[in-house]
């Protein structure tokens, strides 16, 4: 189900109170109907008598099993080609939250939806959501994973506000689903309603939080007879045009301004095999920057910062490649020309197979190197066998080959459902590598996670072991040579209050050693979380910790608070602040790493002044300064008073205006400034301002027109030669990247 995206969610656990429905029917037989339902047929207390009605919605939160606080009814039916659900939802006048926004930006609104486990295997399901104005969101829900909103398919929806709430229609073509070829179908099903004004999620059938899983609690849908997805073959050709002007500033070479014009045709093709396997083929895939990365702090980071994947080809069906350790991270593939992917299910087997190339491997070499014209060849396989009740075991293989070098990873993984509240996930891995110079290396790794979750508790115990030689070039493994133990425990209390809905303490403990038994880190962090009415959450924590960096032992502390609130209908606030002892990971060569005082402020304010307009204001502020004991024991002279080491400002203003459900305008202004003390940290003084405008006409997934313009200014000046060179300026006044681009794609579906 949809999950909170704020940092505060690290501390939150959804609330339940004691209530258990009795005698609720969990089996649902729906009829075949002769005509597509229309919203007008459900106005003024009318309904379709030939459709199956469902009324008994029960809260999952805040009241576990309590009848939904708002009257909700759903009518279901199907015909030869499509599956229909109509929701009729009551809401006091003026309380329905309904905004005309871009696709999938609906979860701060009143939302209804349906979850369909079409294989009835209790492992995964298709999710379809719609707000009161008909704006869509869809996803794949897999047991033990986060919802995968990269899934986009073609379906239809409508929504309309009424004097006492709203009505909504969900219309799903069978061609957009995957299911077996049996004449009589039995699916898992859940109907869903979210009412953010009172923190409420409700379901039919009753889905409790007293159990840790979700899919095993779905109802049983029958009555589907003589249906099939049919021939499902689709082509999405696209054409992209870009005109750019940029400053090329290579590490080794002559800087210069360059102008380029690029035209880029491409094709994505999809075919369904045996009604359950999906074959995707891409030729010259399009990776134009339609979606930009959200700002993240990259200054003075000990480990690599992870930016999420944005490219459509890699996003779709990525869940088939997910394992406990991230052995496949698609952003490692930079510039592919062609590729293919096979995903889906055969009985109790599920599989993901990927074969693709990457031209970036060769282009990163010196042009004089014979391998500079070569490309890397990449293959990834993940096969799972399901058994028992929501348990599985899998095999993972990956291989990256380039110019005689390679990296190969083999892994076995499993997820075992031990009881209604306990699960065990485990993975064993091995890697073999050969570098371009012929050097060979290899190593093993292990990951075991025992998890318990019920109404009042969370407990998690994890052990990670990565050998010094272990490497996954296609994965995201920021650290090796460690043995790490993590524990997390949380307790929740549910007072009989309409204001304070829940509260409870938590405790996180971590310790790790390298493979020479030298301790590298430990952390003890107690916390306290509170949930209030109107989607308001507050979390506190304090941490005492130790880290060993570059053979230097550093004792630190950290204290933080997180706040999220949707008290106001037209505004959402997220504020996270932390302060404590920090480490300088990038000192100049004359200094060793040292401790100091630092703080981080992360704020996001979202305003919805009208139903069509959304404004996000994001500000990330990171500060670091010396303290009285920063240079204790060093040969360097002490600093007589606290001195600033660096300040990093990240500011984003993002405006979205939705003219219609299909047509939208997005404007982004970014400012990134790093102000450093060069005597204390090895950083450049950087200031960058970026403006980004995007006009989108998205008829449905696959058929879209994008027109975009980006202009980037930096505090860099080009000094005439010979040879030319660059220098840092006081203000970001030089255009270093300007681009206009257009992209047109069209979905042909057969």
VENMO-V390841 format. One record per pair of residues at least 12 apart in sequence whose ideal C-beta (glycine too) atoms are under 6 Angstrom apart, sorted by the first residue. I is the first residue (numbers start at 1). GAP is how many residues later the second one is. Records with the same first field share a line. If there is no record, write none. Layout:
I: GAP ; GAP
This chain:
2: 105
6: 558 ; 568
7: 555 ; 569
8: 529 ; 531 ; 554 ; 556
11: 516 ; 518 ; 528
12: 517 ; 525
13: 445 ; 477 ; 479
14: 47
15: 46 ; 47 ; 486 ; 487 ; 516
16: 48 ; 193 ; 439
17: 46 ; 47 ; 477
19: 44 ; 46 ; 47
20: 45
21: 37 ; 44 ; 185
24: 32 ; 181 ; 182
26: 179 ; 193
27: 193
28: 191 ; 193
29: 193 ; 194
30: 22 ; 46 ; 47 ; 193
31: 46
32: 46
33: 17 ; 44 ; 46
37: 47 ; 49
39: 119 ; 121 ; 128 ; 130
42: 44 ; 46 ; 125
48: 27
51: 24 ; 26
52: 24
53: 22
54: 20 ; 150
55: 18
57: 15 ; 145 ; 147
58: 148
59: 141 ; 143
60: 141 ; 143 ; 147
61: 140
62: 137 ; 439
64: 144 ; 145
65: 141
68: 134
70: 20 ; 21 ; 125
71: 19
72: 17 ; 121
73: 15
74: 13 ; 117
82: 89 ; 91
83: 89
84: 87
85: 29 ; 85
86: 83
87: 25 ; 81
88: 79
89: 76 ; 77
90: 74 ; 75
91: 74
95: 102
96: 14 ; 36 ; 70
97: 12 ; 13 ; 99
98: 33 ; 34 ; 35
99: 509 ; 512
100: 33 ; 511 ; 512 ; 558
101: 34 ; 557
102: 562
103: 33
104: 33 ; 45
106: 25 ; 29 ; 31
109: 22
110: 22 ; 85
111: 18 ; 20 ; 83
112: 56 ; 81
113: 15 ; 16 ; 79
114: 14 ; 56 ; 77
115: 12 ; 75
116: 71 ; 73
117: 70 ; 71 ; 101
118: 59 ; 61 ; 69
120: 66 ; 67 ; 68
122: 93 ; 94 ; 268
123: 20 ; 263
124: 18
125: 16
127: 12 ; 14
128: 42
130: 27 ; 29 ; 38 ; 40
132: 27 ; 29 ; 34
133: 26
134: 23 ; 24 ; 25
136: 21
138: 13
139: 12
140: 179
142: 177
143: 72 ; 247
144: 271
145: 174 ; 177
148: 171
150: 165 ; 166
152: 549
153: 23
154: 22 ; 546
155: 17 ; 21
156: 15
157: 13
174: 53 ; 55
175: 54 ; 55 ; 57
178: 98
181: 94
184: 41
185: 39
186: 36
187: 34
188: 30
189: 29 ; 30 ; 32
190: 13 ; 28
191: 13
196: 339 ; 370
199: 336
205: 14
209: 246
210: 244 ; 245
211: 209
212: 209 ; 241
213: 177
216: 174
229: 46
232: 40
233: 38 ; 517
234: 36 ; 515
235: 34 ; 513
236: 32 ; 466 ; 509 ; 511
237: 30
238: 28 ; 48 ; 507
239: 26 ; 505
240: 24 ; 46 ; 48 ; 503
241: 22 ; 501
242: 20 ; 497 ; 499
243: 18 ; 497
244: 16 ; 495
245: 14 ; 493
246: 12 ; 491
247: 489
249: 477
254: 469 ; 470
255: 469 ; 471
266: 17 ; 18 ; 19 ; 20
267: 16
268: 14
269: 12
276: 68 ; 69
277: 67
278: 65 ; 66
279: 63
280: 61
281: 59
282: 31 ; 57
283: 55
284: 53
285: 28 ; 51
287: 24
288: 453 ; 455
290: 416
291: 19
293: 14
295: 325 ; 355 ; 357
297: 323 ; 325
299: 349 ; 375
300: 285 ; 286
302: 283
303: 175
304: 174
306: 170
309: 21 ; 22
314: 16
317: 26
320: 23 ; 32
321: 31 ; 61
323: 73 ; 90 ; 104
324: 89 ; 101 ; 103 ; 123
325: 102 ; 122
326: 149 ; 150
327: 69 ; 82 ; 145 ; 148
328: 52 ; 146 ; 147
329: 146 ; 147
332: 142
333: 25
334: 24 ; 26
335: 24 ; 25
336: 20 ; 21 ; 22
337: 20
339: 17
340: 15
341: 13
348: 38
349: 36
350: 34
351: 32
352: 30
353: 28
354: 26
355: 24
356: 22
357: 18 ; 20
358: 17 ; 18
359: 16
361: 15 ; 41
362: 12 ; 13
371: 32
374: 29
376: 24 ; 26
377: 24
378: 22
379: 20
380: 18
381: 16
382: 14
383: 12
389: 28
390: 27
391: 25 ; 26
392: 23
393: 21
394: 19
396: 15
397: 13
398: 76
400: 73 ; 74
405: 29 ; 30 ; 31
406: 28
407: 26 ; 66
408: 24
409: 22 ; 63
410: 20
411: 16 ; 18
412: 16
413: 14
414: 12
421: 31 ; 33
422: 30
423: 28
424: 26
425: 24
426: 22
427: 20
428: 18
429: 16
430: 14
431: 12 ; 39 ; 40
433: 38
441: 28
442: 27
443: 24 ; 26 ; 27
444: 23
445: 21 ; 25
446: 19
447: 17
448: 15
449: 13
456: 36
458: 32
459: 30
460: 28
461: 26
462: 24
463: 22
464: 20
465: 18
466: 14 ; 16
468: 13 ; 47
481: 33 ; 34
482: 30 ; 32
483: 30
484: 28
485: 26
486: 24
487: 22
488: 20
489: 18
490: 16
491: 13 ; 14
492: 12
499: 34
500: 32
501: 30
502: 29
503: 27
505: 23
506: 21
507: 19
508: 17
509: 15
510: 13
520: 28
521: 26
522: 24
523: 20 ; 22
524: 20
525: 16 ; 18
527: 14
528: 12
534: 33
535: 31
536: 29 ; 31
537: 27
538: 25
539: 23
540: 21
541: 19
542: 17
543: 15
544: 13
549: 44
550: 43
552: 41
554: 29 ; 41
556: 25
557: 23 ; 24
558: 20 ; 22
559: 20 ; 21
560: 18
561: 16
562: 14
563: 12
570: 38
571: 36
572: 34
573: 32
574: 30
575: 28
576: 26
577: 24
578: 22
579: 20
581: 14
582: 14 ; 16 ; 42
584: 97
586: 95 ; 96
588: 94
591: 45
594: 36
595: 35
596: 28 ; 29 ; 30 ; 31 ; 34 ; 49
597: 28 ; 30
598: 25 ; 26
599: 24
600: 22
601: 20
602: 18
603: 16
604: 14
605: 12
612: 45 ; 46
613: 44
614: 42
615: 40
616: 38
617: 36
618: 34
619: 32
620: 30
621: 28
622: 26
623: 24
624: 21 ; 22
625: 17 ; 19 ; 20
626: 13 ; 16 ; 17
644: 33
645: 32 ; 35 ; 36
646: 30 ; 35
647: 28
648: 26
649: 24
650: 22
651: 20
652: 18
653: 16
654: 14
655: 12
662: 35 ; 36 ; 37
663: 34
664: 32
665: 30
666: 28
667: 26
668: 24
669: 22
670: 20
671: 18
672: 16
673: 14
674: 12
685: 43
687: 28 ; 45
688: 26 ; 44
689: 24 ; 43
690: 22
691: 20
692: 18
693: 16
694: 14
695: 12
702: 45
703: 43 ; 44
704: 41
705: 39
706: 37
707: 35
708: 33
709: 31
710: 29
711: 27
712: 24 ; 25
713: 19 ; 22
714: 18 ; 20 ; 22
715: 13 ; 14 ; 16 ; 17
716: 18
717: 12 ; 17
